[in-house]
Amino acid sequence: METFKVIKHTTGDDMCLRNVINYPIGKDQVLKEGFGIDANNTSAATTQYEAVTEFFGNENKTRVFHYMAAFTDKTAPTAEKAMELTKEIFADITDDHLAAIGVHNKEREGGSYHSHTAVCPTNIHDGSMLYGDNDTNYALAQRMADVTGEPVKLVVRSDKGKDWECPVIFTPKTDDTEE
């Protein structure tokens, strides 16, 4: 079973923002990619997140969302496959939000590869906000199930470090038109 984890940083300060952005692109990753940011420079990427939120007046709102997608070896036997899946899971978000994705080769939830994605909640086109509510989290977990073709467990970590595991297992949607 795949695992999708949301790690909330709703009260994060400047150092938290930098650390969350640095995690996927600045350390221990085997692959990394940026969307609207310089993925080779954590300081520049942090400045880019800050500039977007300031431009739209969202400085006092959630500054970053942190997601972890853990894949089984069956689903993502290579770092390249883990990156491909992660990019597909977040495709709708990375069209409108700054993001950093990094793939790590470290055992998580029974698989060799997992990814971390740091997303700026401010939409770069209109300033609207992405929210870390159940509607968003459930949609992302369902998207992971649909993309991987495997069941997905959703875990949400609060600002205080306490994990909540969703009692629903997200299963891939089937196309009723297929025979």
BAFI-3210 file (N, C-alpha, C; in Angstrom, 3 decimals, decimal comma, padded with zeros to 6 digits):
// residues 179
n [1|2|3|4|5|6|7|8|9|10|11|12|13|14|15|16|17|18|19|20|21|22|23|24|25|26|27|28|29|30|31|32|33|34|35|36|37|38|39|40|41|42|43|44|45|46|47|48|49|50|51|52|53|54|55|56|57|58|59|60|61|62|63|64|65|66|67|68|69|70|71|72|73|74|75|76|77|78|79|80|81|82|83|84|85|86|87|88|89|90|91|92|93|94|95|96|97|98|99|100|101|102|103|104|105|106|107|108|109|110|111|112|113|114|115|116|117|118|119|120|121|122|123|124|125|126|127|128|129|130|131|132|133|134|135|136|137|138|139|140|141|142|143|144|145|146|147|148|149|150|151|152|153|154|155|156|157|158|159|160|161|162|163|164|165|166|167|168|169|170|171|172|173|174|175|176|177|178|179]
n.u [000,847|000,507|001,653|000,488|001,493|000,702|002,294|001,874|002,624|001,538|001,983|004,517|007,708|010,173|012,521|011,470|010,143|012,356|013,691|011,783|011,587|014,215|014,444|013,412|015,055|017,627|019,116|020,226|018,653|018,048|017,078|015,806|013,485|012,292|009,475|008,763|010,709|014,174|015,672|018,190|019,128|018,510|018,196|017,495|015,130|013,551|013,324|011,836|009,380|008,632|008,402|006,210|004,105|004,158|003,648|000,956|-000,183|-000,323|001,265|000,758|-000,480|-000,685|002,505|003,799|003,235|003,882|004,475|004,657|005,238|005,145|006,281|005,666|008,008|007,122|005,527|007,203|010,063|012,406|014,238|013,651|011,119|009,659|009,846|008,514|005,899|005,298|005,357|003,159|001,093|001,032|000,536|-001,666|-001,435|001,182|000,974|-000,027|001,201|004,203|006,695|008,724|010,246|011,618|013,271|013,946|016,162|015,456|014,341|010,915|007,799|007,803|008,919|011,537|011,846|010,825|009,088|009,413|007,498|007,376|005,132|004,092|001,413|000,139|-001,436|000,185|-000,877|-003,263|-003,317|-004,996|-005,620|-004,292|-005,578|-004,987|-006,943|-009,381|-010,729|-008,830|-006,658|-007,786|-008,405|-005,835|-004,778|-006,512|-005,844|-003,228|-003,764|-005,149|-003,168|-001,070|-002,375|-002,775|-003,872|-004,086|-002,890|-003,699|-002,025|-001,946|000,095|000,123|000,848|001,936|003,225|001,798|000,450|-002,330|-004,179|-006,060|-009,171|-010,150|-009,241|-007,833|-008,789|-007,955|-009,781|-012,017|-012,479|-015,560|-016,168|-014,379|-013,760]
n.v [-001,176|002,240|005,321|008,487|011,433|014,319|017,068|019,419|022,864|025,211|027,289|028,076|029,758|031,987|030,405|027,836|027,772|027,927|025,538|023,566|023,907|023,375|020,660|018,866|019,719|020,327|018,464|015,130|014,034|012,042|012,728|015,830|018,499|021,649|023,833|026,692|027,739|028,083|025,195|024,496|026,113|026,782|029,154|031,062|029,883|030,014|032,794|033,243|031,967|033,628|036,120|035,745|035,292|037,719|039,588|039,053|039,608|037,635|037,079|036,550|034,149|030,537|029,388|027,334|024,071|020,721|017,667|014,113|011,337|007,972|005,185|001,785|-000,827|-002,168|-000,318|001,939|001,218|002,528|005,628|007,426|006,591|007,088|009,892|010,534|009,606|011,241|013,810|013,539|013,173|015,690|017,406|019,149|021,028|022,073|023,560|025,997|026,792|027,504|025,031|022,454|019,400|016,455|013,310|010,672|008,036|006,002|003,796|003,724|003,136|000,525|000,629|001,487|004,048|007,388|010,519|014,041|016,954|020,370|022,911|026,119|027,760|029,955|030,884|031,467|032,918|034,255|034,759|033,378|030,950|027,719|025,208|023,361|021,513|018,856|018,382|019,052|017,388|014,807|014,729|014,771|012,367|010,571|011,124|010,145|007,405|006,917|007,542|005,752|003,334|001,821|001,057|003,699|005,036|007,698|010,049|012,595|014,982|017,006|020,461|020,146|017,775|015,432|012,514|011,783|009,198|008,668|007,021|006,010|004,134|004,989|004,072|003,096|004,684|003,159|002,907|002,938|002,444|000,694|-002,652]
n.w [000,000|-000,791|000,698|001,603|002,950|004,740|005,965|008,227|008,435|009,479|011,218|010,733|010,740|009,212|009,205|009,289|006,792|005,048|005,779|005,093|002,309|001,660|002,252|000,119|-002,035|-001,233|000,213|000,571|-001,522|-004,456|-006,869|-008,114|-008,652|-009,710|-009,757|-011,103|-009,530|-008,466|-008,361|-007,618|-005,680|-002,537|-001,035|-002,988|-003,919|-001,608|-001,367|-003,667|-003,016|-000,879|-002,201|-003,930|-002,095|-000,713|-002,770|-003,337|-000,916|001,058|003,274|005,984|006,078|005,717|004,860|003,534|002,223|003,000|001,620|001,641|-000,315|-000,242|-001,885|-002,859|-003,681|-005,888|-007,237|-007,609|-008,612|-009,166|-008,754|-010,764|-011,614|-009,282|-009,235|-011,618|-011,016|-008,802|-009,950|-011,633|-009,776|-008,573|-010,690|-011,353|-009,334|-009,560|-011,844|-011,075|-008,721|-006,921|-006,507|-005,040|-005,667|-004,428|-004,634|-002,508|-001,666|000,484|002,903|003,418|004,660|003,625|001,084|-001,261|-002,343|-001,833|-002,022|-001,437|-001,357|-001,527|-001,376|-002,369|-001,007|-002,200|-005,141|-008,147|-010,238|-009,569|-006,842|-005,136|-002,532|-001,749|000,273|003,289|003,962|004,585|002,158|000,177|000,961|000,844|-001,876|-002,995|-001,982|-003,221|-005,846|-005,872|-005,555|-007,938|-009,840|-009,223|-009,259|-007,065|-003,665|-001,220|001,784|003,910|005,849|008,248|009,610|012,375|013,326|015,789|015,688|015,898|014,520|012,443|011,218|008,438|008,412|006,068|003,251|000,274|-002,885|-006,233|-008,816|-011,046|-014,549|-015,809|-018,413|-019,462|-020,473]
ca.u [000,000|001,236|001,326|000,550|001,540|000,648|002,986|001,415|003,523|000,687|002,501|005,960|008,369|011,110|013,431|010,664|009,956|013,633|013,968|010,855|011,999|015,528|014,380|013,376|016,035|018,931|019,879|019,924|017,799|018,737|016,540|015,048|012,950|011,576|008,388|008,726|011,773|015,523|015,811|019,594|019,513|017,455|017,983|016,734|013,785|012,846|013,007|010,761|008,140|008,308|008,004|004,851|003,142|004,133|002,996|-000,494|-000,641|-000,610|002,379|000,301|-001,211|000,204|003,584|004,273|002,705|004,911|003,852|005,551|004,590|005,983|005,881|006,178|008,990|006,370|005,039|008,325|011,310|013,547|014,041|013,014|009,688|009,090|009,721|007,451|004,620|005,090|005,012|001,795|000,199|000,955|000,479|-002,635|-000,954|002,403|000,611|-000,436|001,888|005,621|006,875|010,004|010,069|012,844|013,095|014,950|016,334|015,482|013,199|009,745|006,527|007,980|009,462|012,877|011,824|009,730|009,332|008,942|007,078|007,095|004,265|003,671|-000,048|-000,361|-001,524|001,047|-001,621|-004,328|-003,179|-005,884|-004,876|-004,500|-005,787|-004,608|-008,136|-009,653|-011,071|-007,568|-005,856|-008,454|-008,256|-004,461|-004,637|-007,225|-005,031|-002,114|-004,312|-005,451|-001,916|-000,272|-003,179|-002,672|-004,511|-003,272|-003,187|-003,452|-001,607|-001,772|000,872|-000,225|001,963|002,511|003,916|000,935|-000,084|-003,700|-004,326|-007,428|-009,710|-010,501|-008,162|-008,192|-008,560|-007,999|-011,078|-012,018|-013,215|-016,716|-016,300|-013,455|-014,322]
ca.v [000,000|003,501|006,237|009,916|012,132|015,772|017,557|020,805|023,891|026,396|028,378|028,126|031,045|032,040|029,257|026,668|027,840|027,569|024,116|022,731|023,994|022,729|019,205|018,145|020,108|020,709|017,450|013,695|013,567|011,470|013,521|016,991|019,342|022,823|024,353|028,127|028,094|027,591|023,976|024,312|027,140|026,880|030,563|031,700|029,302|030,588|034,164|033,178|031,698|034,837|037,186|035,472|035,522|039,155|040,274|038,878|039,954|036,419|036,807|036,086|032,906|029,382|029,731|026,179|022,746|019,690|016,371|012,984|010,208|006,771|004,197|000,426|-001,153|-002,575|000,882|002,810|000,477|003,412|007,036|008,071|006,257|007,828|011,294|010,571|009,473|012,429|014,910|013,319|013,411|017,124|018,162|020,246|022,037|022,729|024,503|027,267|027,049|027,171|023,747|021,753|017,961|015,670|011,879|010,116|006,583|005,650|002,941|004,363|002,430|-000,714|000,842|002,083|005,446|008,270|011,888|015,165|018,067|021,610|023,711|027,453|027,766|031,083|030,685|032,464|033,649|035,124|034,979|032,538|030,058|026,285|024,964|022,045|020,927|017,477|018,340|019,039|016,212|013,623|014,761|014,383|010,933|009,880|011,296|009,197|006,071|006,832|007,581|004,545|002,134|001,078|001,698|004,721|005,422|009,122|010,418|014,032|015,340|018,358|021,338|019,664|016,514|014,277|011,946|011,274|008,339|008,669|005,665|005,614|003,782|005,503|003,041|003,655|004,706|002,368|003,491|002,057|002,151|-000,369|-003,992]
ca.w [000,000|-000,848|001,790|001,313|004,229|004,754|007,155|008,335|008,976|009,376|012,056|010,485|010,564|008,089|009,270|008,902|005,345|004,425|006,035|004,327|000,910|001,550|002,380|-001,161|-003,054|-000,704|000,926|000,553|-002,601|-005,618|-007,980|-007,655|-009,709|-009,249|-010,575|-010,869|-008,584|-008,733|-007,550|-007,248|-004,717|-001,527|-000,667|-004,073|-003,915|-000,459|-001,745|-004,655|-002,279|-000,122|-003,122|-004,401|-001,010|-000,426|-003,887|-003,238|000,435|001,828|004,192|007,295|005,893|005,638|003,937|002,768|002,513|002,845|001,363|001,429|-000,987|-000,122|-002,873|-002,727|-004,719|-007,081|-007,906|-007,980|-008,401|-009,403|-008,408|-011,914|-011,577|-008,147|-009,663|-012,628|-010,317|-007,971|-010,845|-012,106|-008,639|-008,288|-011,952|-011,291|-008,381|-010,044|-012,903|-010,481|-007,453|-006,847|-005,819|-005,093|-005,476|-004,310|-004,391|-001,608|-001,662|001,903|003,254|004,011|004,450|002,883|-000,251|-001,310|-002,778|-001,453|-002,455|-000,632|-002,185|-000,796|-002,244|-001,928|-001,098|-002,982|-006,583|-008,782|-011,256|-009,050|-005,408|-004,323|-001,663|-001,621|001,700|003,806|004,575|004,159|000,731|-000,573|001,309|000,301|-003,334|-003,317|-001,707|-004,298|-007,060|-005,770|-005,827|-009,368|-010,601|-008,977|-009,432|-005,804|-002,513|-000,555|003,157|004,150|007,201|008,396|010,807|012,823|013,688|017,054|015,446|016,122|013,282|012,354|010,060|007,923|008,442|004,703|002,331|-001,045|-003,892|-007,588|-009,486|-012,282|-015,670|-016,081|-019,838|-019,827|-020,313]
c.u [000,896|000,802|001,488|000,469|001,546|001,296|002,687|002,474|002,768|001,184|004,004|006,479|009,324|012,034|012,700|010,488|011,229|013,922|013,063|011,233|013,323|015,429|014,291|014,505|017,439|019,723|019,334|019,035|018,655|018,254|015,801|014,567|012,189|010,529|008,235|009,798|013,123|015,757|017,252|020,053|018,365|017,159|017,158|015,302|012,950|012,420|011,870|009,413|007,689|007,795|006,575|003,837|003,034|003,388|001,474|-001,035|-000,977|000,474|001,940|-000,559|-000,212|001,227|004,028|003,501|003,780|004,207|004,931|004,739|005,548|005,411|006,425|007,187|008,306|005,967|006,179|009,644|012,563|013,202|013,315|011,509|008,998|008,893|008,584|006,076|004,305|004,688|003,582|000,778|-000,028|000,783|-000,494|-002,163|000,249|002,143|000,382|000,320|003,370|005,753|008,286|009,727|011,443|012,514|014,265|014,977|016,554|014,206|012,125|008,538|006,682|008,508|010,805|012,872|010,594|010,094|008,787|008,619|006,738|006,345|003,973|002,156|-000,631|-000,300|-000,757|000,311|-002,622|-004,288|-004,113|-005,039|-005,287|-004,630|-005,412|-005,765|-008,370|-010,025|-009,805|-006,787|-006,469|-008,300|-006,843|-004,228|-005,344|-006,432|-003,850|-002,602|-004,580|-004,183|-001,132|-001,037|-003,180|-003,443|-003,528|-003,818|-002,810|-003,119|-001,407|-001,043|000,573|001,040|002,670|003,174|003,088|000,336|-001,521|-003,764|-005,798|-007,958|-010,093|-009,231|-008,632|-007,816|-008,672|-009,414|-010,961|-012,852|-014,337|-016,849|-015,340|-014,130|-013,228]
c.v [001,245|004,369|007,666|010,637|013,634|016,213|019,050|021,684|025,222|027,561|028,567|029,530|030,979|030,825|027,977|026,633|027,394|026,067|023,200|022,753|023,256|021,200|018,480|018,499|020,341|019,635|016,053|013,198|012,969|012,140|014,706|017,776|020,493|023,254|025,827|028,607|027,585|026,391|023,702|025,301|027,349|028,323|031,283|031,179|029,878|032,018|034,191|032,899|032,979|035,956|036,988|035,757|037,007|039,914|040,208|039,149|038,754|036,084|036,215|034,834|031,763|029,609|028,568|024,937|021,739|018,344|015,321|011,863|009,032|005,702|002,816|000,182|-001,603|-001,358|001,762|002,090|001,327|004,826|007,764|007,807|007,005|009,300|011,436|010,514|010,723|013,621|014,766|013,577|014,909|017,994|019,340|021,372|022,780|023,636|025,909|027,659|026,722|025,864|023,228|020,288|017,310|014,219|011,393|008,598|006,173|004,878|003,741|003,510|001,209|-000,572|001,547|003,571|006,169|009,684|012,875|016,292|019,237|022,532|025,054|027,515|028,899|030,774|031,814|033,324|034,643|035,355|034,168|031,513|028,588|026,022|023,538|021,369|019,516|017,385|018,234|017,762|014,928|013,563|014,339|012,893|010,114|009,970|010,317|007,779|005,902|006,762|006,282|003,265|001,252|001,796|002,643|004,997|006,899|009,335|011,929|014,274|016,787|019,165|020,853|018,304|015,266|013,817|011,494|010,450|008,298|007,239|005,133|005,255|004,211|004,466|003,662|003,611|003,889|003,090|002,529|001,687|001,060|-001,734|-004,970]
c.w [000,000|000,337|001,316|002,642|003,995|006,057|007,247|008,991|008,975|010,216|011,850|010,249|009,361|008,053|008,863|007,392|004,631|004,587|005,211|002,844|000,700|001,546|001,038|-002,118|-002,528|-000,001|000,683|-000,590|-003,720|-006,904|-007,386|-008,855|-009,080|-010,248|-010,229|-009,909|-009,092|-007,814|-007,138|-006,187|-003,733|-001,150|-001,728|-004,099|-002,771|-000,765|-002,757|-003,986|-001,563|-001,032|-003,621|-003,304|-000,681|-001,526|-003,766|-001,834|001,298|002,858|005,526|007,212|005,842|004,541|003,062|003,201|002,174|002,719|001,182|000,798|-000,933|-001,031|-002,530|-003,845|-006,010|-007,908|-008,423|-007,698|-008,607|-008,951|-009,531|-011,935|-010,435|-008,516|-010,671|-011,964|-009,504|-008,836|-011,361|-010,997|-008,443|-009,534|-011,895|-010,381|-008,943|-011,249|-012,332|-009,213|-007,588|-006,083|-006,011|-004,810|-005,412|-004,016|-003,551|-001,744|-000,213|002,217|003,977|003,671|003,540|001,472|-000,184|-001,634|-002,252|-001,913|-001,429|-001,590|-001,280|-001,748|-001,589|-002,082|-001,951|-004,476|-007,267|-009,814|-010,682|-007,538|-004,533|-003,568|-001,828|-000,127|002,066|004,511|004,037|002,687|-000,115|-000,311|000,759|-001,219|-003,746|-003,066|-002,793|-005,593|-007,036|-006,072|-007,318|-010,210|-010,447|-009,279|-008,195|-004,697|-001,809|000,835|003,305|005,615|007,221|009,710|011,158|013,102|014,953|016,912|015,675|014,803|013,465|011,081|009,671|007,930|007,052|003,941|000,945|-002,089|-005,279|-008,151|-010,758|-013,317|-016,047|-017,561|-020,305|-019,645|-020,015]
res [m|e|t|f|k|v|i|k|h|t|t|g|d|d|m|c|l|r|n|v|i|n|y|p|i|g|k|d|q|v|l|k|e|g|f|g|i|d|a|n|n|t|s|a|a|t|t|q|y|e|a|v|t|e|f|f|g|n|e|n|k|t|r|v|f|h|y|m|a|a|f|t|d|k|t|a|p|t|a|e|k|a|m|e|l|t|k|e|i|f|a|d|i|t|d|d|h|l|a|a|i|g|v|h|n|k|e|r|e|g|g|s|y|h|s|h|t|a|v|c|p|t|n|i|h|d|g|s|m|l|y|g|d|n|d|t|n|y|a|l|a|q|r|m|a|d|v|t|g|e|p|v|k|l|v|v|r|s|d|k|g|k|d|w|e|c|p|v|i|f|t|p|k|t|d|d|t|e|e]
***
